[in-house]
Structure formats: C-alpha cells, structure tokens
Amino acid sequence: MTVKKKIALFDLDHTLIPIDSDYEWGEFTIALGWCDSTEFKRRNAEFFAQYRAGTLDVHDYVCFATQAMREQGAIKSKAAHARFMAEVVQKAITRPARELVEEHRAAGDELVIVTATNEFVTRPIAEIFGVKELIAVELERDAQGWLMGKIKGTPSFREGKVTRVEQWLSVRNLSWDDVETTFYTDSMNDLALLEKATHPVATNADERLRALATERGWRILDLF
C-alpha cells in the first residue's frame, strides 16, 4: 500500500492570524497619508463586505488595493511593509496558531499557505511562520519588476484555490490521489477547497461555515 504524502494547507487571514492582512495593510497606508482617508476607507470596507458575502470581484479589488503602492514605488512600499509587519502583524500572531503550524511540521507534513491576499502583503507573513510554500494572488510586474495592478494567472480565490493547489501539485508530479491533505480555513469562500481536502477543518469559522461544518461532521477548531 502506497503511503500518501501529507500536506497541511492553511488559509491565512482570520485562520492563522486574527486579522485580514490586506485590509489592515490598507488601513496602514491611510495612516501614512498615501491616499484619501474617507474615500479609501469607504471602498475598502465595501470590498471587505463583498468578500464576506462571497460577491467580491478579485480583479477589481487587487487594482484598488495596489494603487497606493504603485504610486509610491517599490522602495517606499517595501520599507512601509516592514514597519507594518513589526507594528501590526507580529503583534497579531498568537501562540496557538504557531503551535498548530509546528505540530504539522513536527509530523513531517509539507506546509503550504493558500491565501486570496496578494503575494506582496503575504510573503513576509508566511516567512514568520517558517512556511516556504505560499500560494497567493500573484501580481503582474513591469520591466522594472514593480506592480502593475493586475493579477498574474489564476487568482487563489474561491474555486481558484483548488486550481492553484492542483497546479502546485502538478509541478511536483502529484495529484489529489497521491496526497492526504488537511485544510484549515475560516471562510465559506473556501468551500471548494474544503470539499477537496481529505481533512477539512473549519477554523475560527464564520457563522455559515460553522453551521455547514456541524452539518457535515467536519472538525471545528478555534485558535483565537
């Protein structure tokens, strides 16, 4: 009998960290004076509500979310993000979340963060958890290597998370049949990947996902 490779898949926002990193990064740029506070807050809250409702157009959101960074340029944006990591993200990471990741690492599982937030915001967060494999929304870049406000390839959002994980597996000459996956997420937006996972775990679940997990007998985990 072939032993299947074990993979632990983690959503990020409200799953491993008790904040929405993209939303908080937007708020951080407001504090830096990079954009009109009133208008940005209105649109950011609007997009966040759409995400919660499952109606978000991720392409429109990424164009909006990266505008301030594109205007400020790479050097200022990277420096600001380092401050954001120290002042916001580091303080938000909890011991139970770190311990969950370490449990899977100790068991020899491959660790992968699968998030609908873009790579610029999330790569440093994945590094804090010691997770090298990040499946995030990839961004188109110009000749100088800086952001253009468009998504590259399939966004890792809703059903796109399944597509991106399949692509990740394919590169490693693996298929769903070759792996035993555990997937942690808080959101109904991730239902497609939850249904693909060997072991779906509703983590800090929103009301709808908690109800569905209860109905289907999925594990429910509250980290914070």
C-alpha positions as CSV (number, residue, x, y, z in Angstrom):
1,M,0.0,0.0,0.0
2,T,1.4,3.4,-1.1
3,V,1.9,5.9,1.7
4,K,0.4,9.2,0.7
5,K,2.3,12.4,1.1
6,K,0.8,14.5,3.9
7,I,0.2,18.2,3.2
8,A,-1.2,20.8,5.6
9,L,-2.9,23.7,3.8
10,F,-3.6,26.9,5.7
11,D,-5.7,29.8,4.8
12,L,-4.1,33.0,6.3
13,D,-6.5,35.8,7.3
14,H,-8.7,35.0,10.2
15,T,-7.3,31.5,10.2
16,L,-3.6,31.7,11.1
17,I,-3.9,35.4,12.0
18,P,-6.9,37.1,13.7
19,I,-6.8,40.0,11.2
20,D,-7.4,40.5,7.5
21,S,-3.8,41.4,6.4
22,D,-4.9,43.0,3.1
23,Y,-7.5,45.2,4.9
24,E,-5.1,46.2,7.7
25,W,-2.3,47.0,5.2
26,G,-4.8,49.3,3.5
27,E,-5.5,51.0,6.8
28,F,-1.8,51.3,7.5
29,T,-1.3,53.1,4.2
30,I,-4.0,55.5,5.1
31,A,-2.2,56.3,8.3
32,L,0.9,57.1,6.2
33,G,-1.1,59.6,4.2
34,W,-0.8,57.6,0.9
35,C,-4.4,58.1,-0.1
36,D,-7.6,60.0,0.7
37,S,-8.7,58.6,4.0
38,T,-12.5,58.9,3.6
39,E,-12.7,57.5,0.1
40,F,-10.3,54.7,0.7
41,K,-12.0,53.6,3.9
42,R,-15.4,53.6,2.2
43,R,-14.2,51.5,-0.7
44,N,-12.0,49.2,1.5
45,A,-15.0,48.5,3.8
46,E,-17.2,47.9,0.7
47,F,-14.8,45.3,-0.8
48,F,-14.4,43.6,2.6
49,A,-18.2,43.3,2.9
50,Q,-18.3,41.8,-0.6
51,Y,-15.6,39.3,0.3
52,R,-17.6,38.2,3.4
53,A,-20.7,37.9,1.3
54,G,-18.9,35.9,-1.4
55,T,-19.5,38.5,-4.2
56,L,-16.1,40.1,-4.5
57,D,-14.6,40.8,-7.9
58,V,-11.0,40.0,-7.0
59,H,-9.6,41.7,-10.1
60,D,-11.2,45.0,-9.2
61,Y,-10.1,44.6,-5.6
62,V,-6.4,44.0,-6.5
63,C,-6.3,47.0,-8.8
64,F,-7.7,49.1,-5.9
65,A,-5.6,47.5,-3.2
66,T,-2.3,48.0,-5.0
67,Q,-2.9,51.6,-6.3
68,A,-1.2,53.4,-3.4
69,M,1.8,51.1,-3.6
70,R,2.1,51.6,-7.4
71,E,2.0,55.3,-6.9
72,Q,4.6,55.3,-4.0
73,G,7.0,52.9,-5.7
74,A,9.0,49.9,-4.6
75,I,11.4,51.4,-2.2
76,K,8.9,53.3,-0.1
77,S,6.4,50.4,-0.2
78,K,8.8,47.8,0.9
79,A,10.0,49.9,3.8
80,A,6.5,50.7,4.8
81,H,5.6,47.0,4.7
82,A,8.5,46.2,7.0
83,R,7.0,48.6,9.5
84,F,3.6,47.1,9.0
85,M,5.0,43.7,9.8
86,A,6.6,44.9,13.0
87,E,3.8,47.2,14.2
88,V,0.7,45.2,13.2
89,V,1.3,41.6,12.0
90,Q,3.8,40.4,14.6
91,K,1.6,41.6,17.4
92,A,-1.4,39.8,16.0
93,I,0.2,36.3,15.7
94,T,-0.9,34.0,18.5
95,R,0.8,31.1,20.2
96,P,-1.9,28.6,19.3
97,A,-1.5,29.5,15.6
98,R,2.2,29.0,15.8
99,E,1.8,25.7,17.7
100,L,-0.7,24.4,15.0
101,V,1.9,25.0,12.3
102,E,4.7,23.5,14.3
103,E,2.6,20.3,15.1
104,H,2.3,19.7,11.3
105,R,6.0,20.5,10.8
106,A,7.0,18.0,13.5
107,A,4.8,15.4,11.9
108,G,6.7,15.8,8.7
109,D,3.8,17.3,6.8
110,E,4.5,19.7,3.9
111,L,3.3,23.1,4.9
112,V,1.5,25.4,2.4
113,I,-0.3,28.7,3.0
114,V,-3.1,29.2,0.5
115,T,-4.5,32.8,0.6
116,A,-6.6,35.1,-1.5
117,T,-4.4,38.0,-0.4
118,N,-1.7,39.1,-2.7
119,E,1.9,37.9,-2.6
120,F,3.4,41.3,-1.7
121,V,1.4,41.5,1.5
122,T,1.6,37.8,2.5
123,R,5.1,36.6,1.6
124,P,6.7,38.1,4.7
125,I,3.9,36.7,6.9
126,A,4.5,33.2,5.6
127,E,8.1,33.6,6.4
128,I,7.3,34.5,10.0
129,F,5.6,31.1,10.3
130,G,8.5,29.4,8.6
131,V,6.3,28.3,5.7
132,K,8.2,28.4,2.4
133,E,5.4,27.3,0.2
134,L,3.0,30.2,-0.4
135,I,0.1,30.1,-2.9
136,A,-1.2,33.7,-3.0
137,V,-2.6,36.1,-5.6
138,E,0.3,36.7,-7.9
139,L,0.8,40.1,-9.4
140,E,1.8,41.2,-12.9
141,R,5.0,43.3,-12.8
142,D,6.5,45.8,-15.2
143,A,10.0,45.8,-16.8
144,Q,11.5,47.2,-13.5
145,G,9.8,44.4,-11.5
146,W,7.2,46.5,-9.9
147,L,3.4,46.1,-9.6
148,M,1.0,46.9,-12.4
149,G,-2.3,46.4,-10.6
150,K,-3.3,43.3,-12.4
151,I,-3.4,39.6,-11.4
152,K,-1.0,37.1,-13.0
153,G,-2.6,33.8,-13.8
154,T,-5.4,32.3,-11.8
155,P,-6.2,34.1,-8.5
156,S,-6.1,31.9,-5.5
157,F,-9.7,32.9,-4.6
158,R,-12.7,30.7,-4.1
159,E,-12.6,27.9,-6.7
160,G,-9.3,29.4,-7.9
161,K,-7.7,28.0,-4.7
162,V,-8.4,24.4,-6.0
163,T,-6.9,25.3,-9.4
164,R,-3.8,26.8,-7.9
165,V,-3.2,23.8,-5.5
166,E,-3.7,21.5,-8.4
167,Q,-1.0,23.4,-10.3
168,W,1.3,23.3,-7.3
169,L,0.8,19.5,-7.1
170,S,1.3,19.0,-10.8
171,V,4.7,20.7,-10.7
172,R,5.7,18.1,-8.1
173,N,4.2,15.3,-10.3
174,L,1.4,14.8,-7.7
175,S,-2.3,14.6,-8.0
176,W,-5.1,14.7,-5.3
177,D,-4.9,10.9,-5.3
178,D,-1.3,11.0,-4.2
179,V,-1.7,13.2,-1.2
180,E,-3.5,13.4,2.2
181,T,-4.5,17.0,2.8
182,T,-5.6,18.9,5.8
183,F,-7.1,22.3,5.1
184,Y,-7.7,25.0,7.7
185,T,-9.9,28.0,6.9
186,D,-12.4,30.3,8.5
187,S,-14.5,31.1,5.4
188,M,-17.3,29.8,3.2
189,N,-15.3,31.4,0.3
190,D,-13.0,28.4,0.6
191,L,-15.8,25.8,0.3
192,A,-14.4,24.3,-2.9
193,L,-11.0,23.6,-1.4
194,L,-12.6,22.3,1.8
195,E,-14.6,19.8,-0.2
196,K,-11.4,18.7,-2.0
197,A,-9.4,18.2,1.2
198,T,-9.0,14.9,2.9
199,H,-9.5,16.5,6.3
200,P,-11.4,19.8,6.2
201,V,-11.1,21.9,9.3
202,A,-13.4,24.9,9.9
203,T,-11.0,27.2,11.8
204,N,-12.3,30.3,13.7
205,A,-15.2,29.7,11.4
206,D,-17.7,32.3,10.4
207,E,-21.4,31.6,11.1
208,R,-22.2,30.0,7.8
209,L,-19.1,27.7,7.7
210,R,-19.6,26.7,11.3
211,A,-23.1,25.6,10.6
212,L,-22.0,23.7,7.5
213,A,-19.2,22.0,9.3
214,T,-21.5,20.9,12.0
215,E,-23.9,19.5,9.4
216,R,-21.2,17.6,7.6
217,G,-19.3,16.4,10.7
218,W,-16.2,18.4,9.8
219,R,-13.7,19.2,12.6
220,I,-14.2,22.7,14.1
221,L,-11.1,24.4,15.6
222,D,-11.0,27.8,17.4
223,L,-7.4,29.2,17.6
224,F,-8.5,32.6,19.0
